């Protein structure tokens, strides 16, 4: 048996999603603007929370401070992911963005746990709230969060890291809206439990966002096949190439957001057809968004790993 190994890397990329055309520095600029806005209004909401005694405002301020840290981490990850590959890190720092998304998801869980704990305590022992101050500060916070949403919206789907940052800001919008609603209820009815009750509703929404983000990040770290790629369909496409008799040991995984890789073995009995088969296989998998292709061609009827 003889083998031929081929490797291709399409630097132009394929099917990376609706926002793949955005330059990397555009996403970094959006993160930097969102970071500045979030930090400024986290301080404003914290002050308003202490003055008004509102749990919803304090929870949202803590959440915004956490988000500022998450945005800073996302900005750092976006920068370091652009560093070139080396002999030690052959894929470079591309997965730093995935690690940042994982940390962001974990931070969302931590924030949610803190909100739930304090909300339950206040349901048992209600505390007075200056609802007027609470409403004004929450409205300002909502405006700031909507400004951050506008800044990040165009870049939100470019990478998993940016999506994680975007989810943090979306959850901040929900927090500010919940604080405004709670303030309105207290002003209208005097019902103090509205503050912790709406904080618990916010916690459920945060938990859903955290679970989705963590699931995607863990899939990448475990090198699971991307959800948008049908591995059986890829195998069928490769097997359909002229000269290919069988395919085995096919693997498809995500290196980082938008960077899908594939490796596998293909049996081509006629060595003369090998070069053409390599080119056709590469073209066949491009339609699945696979940028990085490594194929080992095997000549003969006996190949290692064939069933």
C-alpha positions as CSV (number, residue, x, y, z in Angstrom):
1,X,0.0,0.0,0.0
2,X,1.2,3.5,-0.8
3,X,-0.2,6.8,0.5
4,X,-0.2,10.4,-0.6
5,X,-1.0,13.2,1.9
6,X,-2.4,16.5,0.7
7,X,-3.1,19.6,2.7
8,X,-4.9,22.7,1.5
9,X,-5.9,25.9,3.4
10,X,-8.2,28.3,1.7
11,X,-7.3,31.8,3.0
12,X,-10.3,33.4,1.4
13,X,-12.7,31.3,3.5
14,X,-16.0,29.9,2.6
15,X,-19.6,30.3,4.0
16,X,-18.5,31.9,7.3
17,X,-21.9,33.4,7.9
18,X,-23.6,36.7,7.2
19,X,-21.1,38.8,9.0
20,X,-17.9,37.1,7.8
21,X,-17.0,40.0,5.5
22,X,-16.4,42.3,8.5
23,X,-12.7,43.1,9.1
24,X,-11.2,41.9,12.4
25,X,-10.4,45.4,13.6
26,X,-14.1,46.4,13.1
27,X,-15.1,43.9,15.7
28,X,-12.4,45.1,18.1
29,X,-13.5,48.7,17.7
30,X,-17.1,47.7,18.5
31,X,-15.9,45.8,21.6
32,X,-13.9,48.8,22.8
33,X,-16.8,51.2,22.4
34,X,-19.2,48.8,24.2
35,X,-16.6,48.4,27.0
36,X,-16.4,52.2,27.6
37,X,-20.2,52.6,27.6
38,X,-20.7,49.6,29.9
39,X,-18.1,50.7,32.4
40,X,-19.4,54.3,32.6
41,X,-23.0,53.3,33.3
42,X,-22.1,50.4,35.6
43,X,-20.8,53.1,38.0
44,X,-23.9,55.2,37.5
45,X,-26.2,52.3,38.2
46,X,-24.3,51.2,41.3
47,X,-24.6,54.7,42.7
48,X,-28.3,54.8,41.9
49,X,-28.8,51.4,43.5
50,X,-27.2,52.5,46.8
51,X,-29.2,55.7,46.8
52,X,-32.5,54.1,46.0
53,X,-32.0,50.8,47.8
54,X,-33.0,48.9,44.7
55,X,-31.8,45.3,44.3
56,X,-32.7,45.3,40.6
57,X,-30.4,48.3,40.1
58,X,-27.6,46.9,42.2
59,X,-27.9,43.5,40.4
60,X,-27.9,45.2,37.0
61,X,-24.9,47.3,38.1
62,X,-23.0,44.2,39.2
63,X,-24.0,42.5,36.0
64,X,-22.7,45.5,34.0
65,X,-19.4,45.4,35.8
66,X,-19.1,41.7,35.1
67,X,-19.9,42.5,31.5
68,X,-17.3,45.1,31.4
69,X,-14.8,42.5,32.5
70,X,-16.2,40.1,29.9
71,X,-15.9,42.7,27.2
72,X,-12.4,43.5,28.2
73,X,-11.6,39.7,28.0
74,X,-13.3,39.5,24.6
75,X,-11.3,42.5,23.4
76,X,-8.0,40.9,24.5
77,X,-9.0,37.5,23.0
78,X,-9.9,39.2,19.7
79,X,-6.4,40.9,19.7
80,X,-4.4,37.8,20.6
81,X,-6.3,35.5,18.2
82,X,-4.8,37.6,15.3
83,X,-1.2,36.7,16.3
84,X,0.5,34.4,13.8
85,X,1.1,30.7,14.2
86,X,4.4,29.4,15.5
87,X,6.3,26.1,15.8
88,X,4.7,25.6,19.2
89,X,1.2,26.9,18.5
90,X,0.6,25.7,14.9
91,X,-2.9,27.2,14.8
92,X,-1.7,30.4,16.5
93,X,-4.0,31.8,19.3
94,X,-7.2,31.3,17.4
95,X,-8.9,29.4,20.2
96,X,-8.3,32.2,22.7
97,X,-11.7,33.5,21.5
98,X,-13.3,30.2,22.4
99,X,-11.8,30.3,25.8
100,X,-13.1,33.8,26.3
101,X,-16.6,32.7,25.3
102,X,-16.3,29.9,27.9
103,X,-15.3,32.3,30.7
104,X,-18.1,34.7,29.7
105,X,-20.6,31.9,30.0
106,X,-19.3,31.0,33.4
107,X,-19.5,34.6,34.5
108,X,-23.1,34.7,33.5
109,X,-23.8,31.8,35.8
110,X,-22.0,33.5,38.7
111,X,-24.0,36.7,38.2
112,X,-27.2,34.7,38.0
113,X,-26.5,32.9,41.3
114,X,-25.8,36.1,43.1
115,X,-29.1,37.7,41.9
116,X,-31.2,34.7,42.8
117,X,-29.7,34.6,46.4
118,X,-30.4,38.3,47.1
119,X,-33.8,38.2,45.5
120,X,-34.9,35.3,47.7
121,X,-33.6,37.1,50.7
122,X,-35.6,40.3,49.8
123,X,-38.8,38.3,49.1
124,X,-38.6,37.1,52.7
125,X,-37.6,40.4,54.1
126,X,-38.8,43.3,51.8
127,X,-36.8,46.5,51.9
128,X,-38.0,50.0,51.1
129,X,-37.0,51.3,47.6
130,X,-36.8,54.9,46.3
131,X,-38.8,54.0,43.1
132,X,-38.4,57.4,41.5
133,X,-34.6,57.4,41.6
134,X,-34.7,53.8,40.6
135,X,-36.8,54.5,37.5
136,X,-34.6,57.4,36.3
137,X,-31.3,55.5,36.7
138,X,-32.7,52.4,35.1
139,X,-33.9,54.4,32.1
140,X,-30.4,55.9,31.7
141,X,-28.9,52.4,31.9
142,X,-31.3,51.1,29.3
143,X,-30.3,53.9,26.9
144,X,-26.6,53.1,27.5
145,X,-27.2,49.4,26.9
146,X,-29.1,50.1,23.7
147,X,-26.2,52.2,22.5
148,X,-23.9,49.3,23.1
149,X,-26.3,47.0,21.3
150,X,-26.2,49.3,18.3
151,X,-22.4,49.3,18.3
152,X,-22.1,45.5,18.5
153,X,-25.1,44.5,16.4
154,X,-23.4,44.4,13.0
155,X,-20.4,42.3,14.4
156,X,-22.4,40.1,16.7
157,X,-22.3,36.9,14.6
158,X,-18.7,37.2,13.3
159,X,-17.2,35.0,16.0
160,X,-18.4,33.0,19.1
161,X,-16.4,35.5,21.2
162,X,-18.3,38.5,19.8
163,X,-21.6,36.6,20.2
164,X,-20.8,36.0,23.9
165,X,-20.1,39.7,24.4
166,X,-23.3,40.6,22.6
167,X,-25.3,38.3,24.8
168,X,-23.9,40.0,27.9
169,X,-25.1,43.4,26.6
170,X,-28.5,42.0,25.7
171,X,-28.9,40.6,29.2
172,X,-28.0,44.1,30.5
173,X,-30.9,45.5,28.4
174,X,-33.2,43.0,30.0
175,X,-31.9,44.0,33.4
176,X,-32.5,47.7,32.9
177,X,-36.0,47.0,31.5
178,X,-36.8,44.8,34.5
179,X,-35.6,47.5,36.9
180,X,-37.8,50.1,35.1
181,X,-40.8,47.8,35.3
182,X,-40.2,47.1,38.9
183,X,-39.9,50.8,39.7
184,X,-43.2,51.5,37.8
185,X,-45.0,48.8,39.8
186,X,-43.7,50.1,43.1
187,X,-44.7,53.7,42.2
188,X,-48.1,52.7,41.1
189,X,-49.0,50.1,43.8
190,X,-46.4,50.3,46.5
191,X,-45.8,46.5,46.1
192,X,-42.1,46.1,47.2
193,X,-41.7,42.5,46.1
194,X,-41.8,43.6,42.5
195,X,-38.1,44.4,42.7
196,X,-36.9,40.9,43.7
197,X,-39.5,39.1,41.6
198,X,-38.4,40.8,38.4
199,X,-34.8,40.1,39.4
200,X,-35.7,36.4,39.4
201,X,-37.3,36.7,36.0
202,X,-34.1,38.3,34.7
203,X,-32.1,35.4,36.3
204,X,-34.0,32.8,34.2
205,X,-33.2,34.7,31.0
206,X,-29.5,35.0,31.9
207,X,-29.4,31.3,32.6
208,X,-30.7,30.4,29.2
209,X,-28.1,32.7,27.5
210,X,-25.3,31.2,29.6
211,X,-26.3,27.6,28.8
212,X,-26.4,28.3,25.0
213,X,-23.0,30.0,25.0
214,X,-21.4,27.3,27.2
215,X,-22.7,24.5,25.0
216,X,-21.3,26.1,21.9
217,X,-17.9,26.8,23.4
218,X,-17.7,23.2,24.9
219,X,-18.5,21.7,21.5
220,X,-15.6,23.6,19.9
221,X,-13.2,22.6,22.7
222,X,-14.3,18.9,22.4
223,X,-13.8,19.2,18.6
224,X,-17.3,18.2,17.9
225,X,-18.5,18.5,14.3
226,X,-20.0,22.0,13.7
227,X,-23.8,22.0,13.9
228,X,-24.1,23.4,10.4
229,X,-22.0,20.6,8.8
230,X,-23.5,17.2,8.0
231,X,-20.5,14.9,8.3
232,X,-22.3,12.1,6.4
233,X,-23.0,14.5,3.6
234,X,-19.3,15.5,3.5
235,X,-18.3,11.8,3.4
236,X,-20.8,11.2,0.5
237,X,-19.4,14.2,-1.4
238,X,-15.9,13.0,-1.0
239,X,-16.8,9.4,-2.0
240,X,-18.6,10.7,-5.1
241,X,-15.3,12.2,-6.5
242,X,-14.1,10.3,-9.6
243,X,-11.5,7.7,-8.7
244,X,-12.3,7.6,-5.0
245,X,-13.4,4.0,-4.0
246,X,-14.0,4.5,-0.3
247,X,-13.5,7.1,2.5
248,X,-12.6,6.4,6.1
249,X,-11.3,8.2,9.3
250,X,-13.1,11.4,8.3
251,X,-13.1,14.1,10.9
252,X,-14.6,17.6,10.8
253,X,-14.1,20.1,13.7
254,X,-14.0,23.8,14.5
255,X,-10.6,25.4,15.2
256,X,-12.2,28.8,16.0
257,X,-15.3,30.7,14.9
258,X,-15.6,30.5,11.2
259,X,-12.5,28.3,10.8
260,X,-13.7,24.7,10.1
261,X,-11.1,22.0,9.4
262,X,-11.3,18.4,8.0
263,X,-9.0,15.4,7.8
264,X,-9.6,12.0,6.3
265,X,-8.4,9.1,4.2
266,X,-9.6,8.3,0.7
267,X,-8.7,5.2,-1.3
268,X,-7.8,5.9,-4.9
269,X,-6.8,2.6,-6.6
270,X,-5.3,4.3,-9.7
271,X,-2.2,6.4,-8.7
272,X,-2.6,8.4,-12.0
273,X,-5.9,9.7,-10.8
274,X,-4.6,10.9,-7.4
275,X,-3.7,14.6,-8.3
276,X,-7.1,15.2,-9.9
277,X,-8.9,13.5,-7.0
278,X,-7.2,15.7,-4.5
279,X,-8.3,18.9,-6.3
280,X,-11.9,17.6,-6.7
281,X,-12.1,16.6,-3.0
282,X,-11.0,20.0,-2.0
283,X,-13.6,21.7,-4.2
284,X,-16.3,19.2,-3.0
285,X,-15.9,20.2,0.6
286,X,-15.7,23.9,0.1
287,X,-19.5,24.1,-0.1
288,X,-19.7,22.9,3.5
289,X,-17.7,25.9,4.7
290,X,-14.5,23.9,5.3
291,X,-11.4,26.0,5.0
292,X,-8.6,23.7,6.1
293,X,-8.4,20.3,4.4
294,X,-6.0,17.4,5.0
295,X,-6.5,14.3,2.9
296,X,-4.4,11.2,2.8
297,X,-4.8,9.2,-0.4
298,X,-4.2,5.5,-0.2
299,X,-3.6,3.3,-3.3
300,X,-4.5,-0.3,-3.2
301,X,-7.2,-2.5,-1.8
302,X,-5.8,-2.9,1.6
303,X,-5.8,0.3,3.6
304,X,-5.3,0.9,7.3
305,X,-8.6,1.7,9.0
306,X,-10.9,0.6,6.2
307,X,-13.9,-1.5,7.2
